Amino acid sequence: MSEKRPVIVLRVTNLNQSFAFYRELGFDSDWEDLVRKVVCMSTPVGDLLLVADPDLDVKLFLDTLDRRQQDSIPENSYYPFEVREVRKEEVLRFPKENLLLLQKRLAHWGVSDLLLEETPAVEQVLNMRDPDGYRVALYESLRLPDEEIIDLYRKGPDLLEGAILGLEDEELDLETEEGDTIRQILLQIVDFDLEMMQRMKWALAENGRSYTITLYNPEDWMEKLEYASRPVHTEIHMFRLLREHFLNQLEIIPGAMDHYLVSEQGKVEVRTMMQVTAETAWEQIQILMSTRHIRER
C-alpha cells in the first residue's frame, strides 16, 4: 500500500502576494493552474496548495488533475493523496536552516511581527503570519551529534584554564562589557555546572523520574555567595573533576545519553542537559577571552 501524499491547502485572497511570501521562505513552485487560481509549492513536509478560489473543491480538482497526468507524468501523480485544509488558528511548521539570516531578510522584505524563540540545545523557531493571517513557524534543530556534545563538554576545563592563564589575582577583577568581572563569570560557570550536574545525575540514577526544575537567579547567587571576592583556584580544579566524573559515568552506564527526566516542560534527555551545560560554559568563556584581549591591547 503506497503512502498518501500530503497536500496542505491554504485559502488565500491574493494568489500573487501569497506566492511571493512563500517563495521568500525558500519554497519552490511545482506547478500552477491560473484558470482555477491554484499554485502548488514544494515544501519539506508536503505540497503547499495556495487556492484563491473559495469555492474550489480541492479533492475533486486534484483527482481530476491526477487522471489527466496518469499517462504523461506518472511520477507527479496525486493518487493517493491526503488533503488537509489549514485553519487560521493552526501553526504551520516547516524545517529551515539559518533562521537568523532569514529573519533579517524577511524584515528587510517587509514581514512584520517576526519572533525568533530558542529552546537551548533543542531548536530555535521563527514565528510569523503570512499575508492572510495564517500562523507560520520555521524551526531549526540546535541538537549536536552525541560525539560533538561529549567533545565540547570534555574541552571545557582546558578552555577555562586557558582563558585565565597567566592572569594575576587582581586581574580577575577586570570587568566585561556587561559589568561583571572575570572572577564573577568564572564562578558562575562552575556553579551552573554544579546545578546541571544534579539534574543529570538524577537522570542517570532514576531514568524517567519526574523532576521539578527550579531556576536559580544568577544575580542572587553572585551576591549571596560572594563571587566578587572569592578565590577561584579550588573552583577551577573542581570544574575539571566534575567534568571528568560525569564523563566516566557516561562510559559505564549503558545508554546514558538516552536517560531523561520528566519536567513541567516535558521530557529532557541527558544529551540535551549536557549540551546546554557545555555550550553555556563555552559562551561564557568566550566573554572571558574577549575581555582579556581588549584589556591587553
Buried (B, 14 or more C-beta within 10 A) or exposed (E): EEEEBBBBBBBBEEBEBBBEBBEBBBBEBBBBBEEBBBBBBEBEEBBBBBBBBEEBEBBEBBBEBBEEBEEEEEEBBBBEBEBEBBEEEEEBBBEBEEBEEBBEBBEEEEBEEBEBEEEBBBBBBBBBBBBBEBBBBBBBEBBBEBEEBBEBBBBBBEBBBEBBEEBEEEBBBBEBEEEBBBBBBBBBBBBBBEBBBEBBBBBBEEBEEEBEEEEEEBEEBBEEEEBEEBEBEEBBEBBBEBBEEBEEBBEEBEEBBEBBBEEEEEEBBBBBBBBBBBBBBBEBBEBBBEBBEEEEE
